[in-house]
Amino acid sequence: MALLSGGVGLGISGIPGQAYAALPAGLAASVPAGNALVIIQLSGGNDGLNTVIPAENDTYFAKRPDIAIKKVDALALKNGMYLHPSMTGIKSLYDQGNVAIVQSVGYANPNRSHFRATDIWNTGSDANVVWEEGWAARYLAEKYPAYPISMPAHPMAIQLGSVESLLFQSDMGRFGTVFEDPNLFYQLVSGTLSDDEIPPATLAGDELAFLKQVSSTSIQYSTVIRDGALKGANSVTYPATNLAKQLGIVAKLISGGLETPVYLCTIGGFDTHANQLNQHANLWKQISDAVAAFQKDLKTQNKADKVTLMTFSEFGRRVNQNGTTGTDHGTAAPMFVIGNTVRGGLIGENPNLVNLDSNGDLKPNFDYRQVYSTVLSDHLGLSTTSTAGIFKKSFDRLPIFLNSPLIAEAGVKVTLLDPAPNPASSQVRIQFAAFEAMRIELALFDMQGQKLGSIFAGEVPSGTYTYPVDVTQFPAGTYLVSLAASTGARITKRLIIVN
Amino acid sequence: MAAWNSKHVRHFVARTLFGYSKNDVSVAMSYGSFSELLDAALLKEIPAPAAPNAWVNTPPAASQVTSNEVGTWYREFNYWWFKLMYKEGLNMQEKMVLFLHNHFANERDKVQYPQNMYAQNALFRKYAFGNFKQLVKEISIDPAMLIYLDGNNSRGSVPNENYARELLELFTMGIGNYSEADVKQAAKVLSGWQVSGLKANFVAGRWYTESSVTVLGKTAKFDINSLVDHIFDQKATAEFLCRKLYKEFVYYKPNEAFVLQMAVVLRANNYEIKPLLKFLFSSEEFFTPAYLGSKIKNPTELMVGACKLFELPTPDYINMYELSKVLQMQLFQPPDVAGWPGQREWISSTTYSYRGGFSDSLITGKRYNGVAVSGKLVPVPYAQTFLNSENAVEFVDDVLALFLQFPVTAKKKAFLLETLLGGTIVKNWSTYTPGANVNLQQFFKAVMRLPEFQLC
């Protein structure tokens, strides 16, 4: 907090910090500057299985006799997966190739408390450690290293709402500017007093420093935001829902030239323990219609290549319905990544409704930080080293974006992900993504280069493929998973087997 | 025991009440000791207030929702509670009712009927200083709670886990002290209840049929009472409540060693809240100098407290209700079952600005959106209630000493003095000059716009 106390006085002077002429060291140059990420938080725990629906899976119907959604009603994607019937807007975007759906996203040792789980998703921590800074705040601290000593010309993060999310909080201060309406915000702030006194280094002084930082941020950015809203425009009429209003403001600010890299919108009501069918349908209709309007707006204004939407929720819900035609807290669920530069389609295998954890919940197929890392690197242009620094470990990226370096850099149109779990003791998932049709040979080797067995060999159409391998037959040690492809790819991943 | 002086007494009333007036501080001083002040005023049992209106006994009916009669009733209910807070004197019953409302946080959006919410509010009032264990037993079958956390219609064969989880996670033990299996088994014990109007009925046929379940390491045919008793036999339970009280009343980052001392007191008194509060508010810990002025007021404390400072005869409860929404503390509508997290979470760029808008409205008689606010401050007679009203320098000192728990710098004081004088010199200051009215308005606005005013 010492830095915050010291920095606040300087920020109040009214002179905005300079926008950076050159990219800070951590940012990679391969992604065009000025991209924005719009995050939609679904509060309460979205029922993933009734969102992206395995409507050809008998187990789904057996476990959800009263709340399952029938194939005939749902919107077909592929591989036996369907969208909720009210998601016509997102389905249309999917058909245009603008929607990537990462299936069964979660993390190890999932937490089923709303509050702890939300904190985990906001901070990017493992389940067993508590971090107090949001992952987006850590990204912004990297992007704006001079904050809070000097403030960038434009807001670093904008949240539509009233209570600032942990996502934007860090030891360096609050990175978010939070408001519901640009004009009203400007009017409200106009009476705010500021001064350049440095609060004492006491517990109460820390709280005062915090208050002063928020007030100086408000003073500085309320004008920029109002001006952005005045200059910008919406080219479509948004539905009359709260989320649509939020997204409409985001589009207007982007249209008005705001260079803010991260936006957060929120929609609540997903804690569907009872009578969930209507409520869940309404929520997804709101999201789907709002997102469709937003995408159309951005496309019309030629801003769609710069902006990507990402959804998250603190957990999915139990596979089995409960006794009140709802669902209790669960684990893994799909995430949507939507935008012009997204490589549309389903990523990862369909949820396995039989091989559940001891609580009757889905096992995750991807770690949520794989999605975050991908968005940071491939959309916001953060270097892989810096991305790994944000999560204190490296996560394999996923083929979510068309310009993914996974494709472009390798030039071999295929990527092999790290085996999971690793180390493995019983079963390990080997996963690869092919970006065009090709011949693949996937095999396990020991460290001496001896081939121990083939995992897969054959022609595949483009897509993501997962192979479970039983490793109990191999002695403990280090092994290599090797992928060779007709494109010339030769990729190797280390696999550690323990007993 | 902390020294008995006006600084400590102001800290005491600022934290335990919804703010205070000059008169409140003088009356508190007249008790002569914290022990007297606690026994004879703060923790005194007082009779239950009259209900807000006859609707509290009207059986819930869907038509009340479709006609939005419930909206009108909730407004009355809110105004009624604000008034109780405003008129609380030196008794902290309402502060504890709000603490319990925030602890067992239920949202009107889901509960729907203010009748149910009122019954729950009355339950909190009954146990404001009472037995916390008994309260947990009763809240577990409280109709509003049954509706809010889906205990209503939960069957033992396929129980709804919602209430069981929050009972353990948020109401008694805290996360990390129970397993997922405990949640599942406790959900069976808590099943079998159905809400019918203002009542909750137990339907034996909808209860669990196993001969026993295992919760927190004990296997028995639990019912709700024995389950709650068993939860309260766990060490974590007393500590959890004490930590929450500490964070509310002392400092938002708990001193764990002191929390353990509080837990000893709570257990020794079989979960009676009053002896625990007396222990807490008599402790050296509560008066630790570093904690003075370190609490960010919640919006209710801010609004009710600002009206008390100005000694408004008829504060505008409609204004408070509307602002409570934008300041993110609408009563009966916490953000979720965890309640309002408090402290820095109250503050964002938007809410910080609205706070200034609220204090302005008491002075200008206009809300941020131009709507008229009734019962606004009449500055000159109010200023004249200060002994030093005709001496500008001392008047500024007196107002700041009363209004702020956080000392301001000489520079800031000089700025406020300038604001008060509005161009004239100290020697010429008088509340009887024609311009005094406007100068006082500017001055009080500026004081309440100080970030220091947000702290108590």
Boltz contact constraints between the chains, C-beta under 6 A:
constraints:
  - contact:
      token1: [A, 113]
      token2: [B, 169]
      max_distance: 6.0
  - contact:
      token1: [A, 113]
      token2: [B, 175]
      max_distance: 6.0
  - contact:
      token1: [A, 115]
      token2: [B, 338]
      max_distance: 6.0
  - contact:
      token1: [A, 116]
      token2: [B, 175]
      max_distance: 6.0
  - contact:
      token1: [A, 162]
      token2: [B, 328]
      max_distance: 6.0
  - contact:
      token1: [A, 162]
      token2: [B, 350]
      max_distance: 6.0
  - contact:
      token1: [A, 162]
      token2: [B, 351]
      max_distance: 6.0
  - contact:
      token1: [A, 163]
      token2: [B, 328]
      max_distance: 6.0
  - contact:
      token1: [A, 163]
      token2: [B, 348]
      max_distance: 6.0
  - contact:
      token1: [A, 164]
      token2: [B, 348]
      max_distance: 6.0
  - contact:
      token1: [A, 177]
      token2: [B, 349]
      max_distance: 6.0
  - contact:
      token1: [A, 178]
      token2: [B, 348]
      max_distance: 6.0
  - contact:
      token1: [A, 178]
      token2: [B, 349]
      max_distance: 6.0
  - contact:
      token1: [A, 178]
      token2: [B, 350]
      max_distance: 6.0
  - contact:
      token1: [A, 179]
      token2: [B, 350]
      max_distance: 6.0
  - contact:
      token1: [A, 188]
      token2: [B, 353]
      max_distance: 6.0
  - contact:
      token1: [A, 188]
      token2: [B, 357]
      max_distance: 6.0
  - contact:
      token1: [A, 189]
      token2: [B, 353]
      max_distance: 6.0
  - contact:
      token1: [A, 191]
      token2: [B, 356]
      max_distance: 6.0
  - contact:
      token1: [A, 192]
      token2: [B, 353]
      max_distance: 6.0
  - contact:
      token1: [A, 192]
      token2: [B, 356]
      max_distance: 6.0
  - contact:
      token1: [A, 193]
      token2: [B, 449]
      max_distance: 6.0
  - contact:
      token1: [A, 197]
      token2: [B, 409]
      max_distance: 6.0
  - contact:
      token1: [A, 203]
      token2: [B, 290]
      max_distance: 6.0
  - contact:
      token1: [A, 203]
      token2: [B, 294]
      max_distance: 6.0
  - contact:
      token1: [A, 204]
      token2: [B, 293]
      max_distance: 6.0
  - contact:
      token1: [A, 204]
      token2: [B, 294]
      max_distance: 6.0
  - contact:
      token1: [A, 204]
      token2: [B, 406]
      max_distance: 6.0
  - contact:
      token1: [A, 207]
      token2: [B, 294]
      max_distance: 6.0
  - contact:
      token1: [A, 207]
      token2: [B, 455]
      max_distance: 6.0
  - contact:
      token1: [A, 208]
      token2: [B, 451]
      max_distance: 6.0
  - contact:
      token1: [A, 210]
      token2: [B, 344]
      max_distance: 6.0
  - contact:
      token1: [A, 211]
      token2: [B, 451]
      max_distance: 6.0
  - contact:
      token1: [A, 211]
      token2: [B, 454]
      max_distance: 6.0
  - contact:
      token1: [A, 212]
      token2: [B, 451]
      max_distance: 6.0
  - contact:
      token1: [A, 214]
      token2: [B, 347]
      max_distance: 6.0
  - contact:
      token1: [A, 214]
      token2: [B, 352]
      max_distance: 6.0
  - contact:
      token1: [A, 215]
      token2: [B, 352]
      max_distance: 6.0
  - contact:
      token1: [A, 217]
      token2: [B, 349]
      max_distance: 6.0
  - contact:
      token1: [A, 218]
      token2: [B, 349]
      max_distance: 6.0
  - contact:
      token1: [A, 218]
      token2: [B, 353]
      max_distance: 6.0
  - contact:
      token1: [A, 273]
      token2: [B, 150]
      max_distance: 6.0
  - contact:
      token1: [A, 273]
      token2: [B, 160]
      max_distance: 6.0
  - contact:
      token1: [A, 273]
      token2: [B, 162]
      max_distance: 6.0
  - contact:
      token1: [A, 274]
      token2: [B, 150]
      max_distance: 6.0
  - contact:
      token1: [A, 322]
      token2: [B, 158]
      max_distance: 6.0
  - contact:
      token1: [A, 322]
      token2: [B, 160]
      max_distance: 6.0
  - contact:
      token1: [A, 323]
      token2: [B, 155]
      max_distance: 6.0
  - contact:
      token1: [A, 323]
      token2: [B, 158]
      max_distance: 6.0
  - contact:
      token1: [A, 324]
      token2: [B, 150]
      max_distance: 6.0
  - contact:
      token1: [A, 324]
      token2: [B, 153]
      max_distance: 6.0
  - contact:
      token1: [A, 324]
      token2: [B, 160]
      max_distance: 6.0
  - contact:
      token1: [A, 328]
      token2: [B, 161]
      max_distance: 6.0
  - contact:
      token1: [A, 359]
      token2: [B, 180]
      max_distance: 6.0
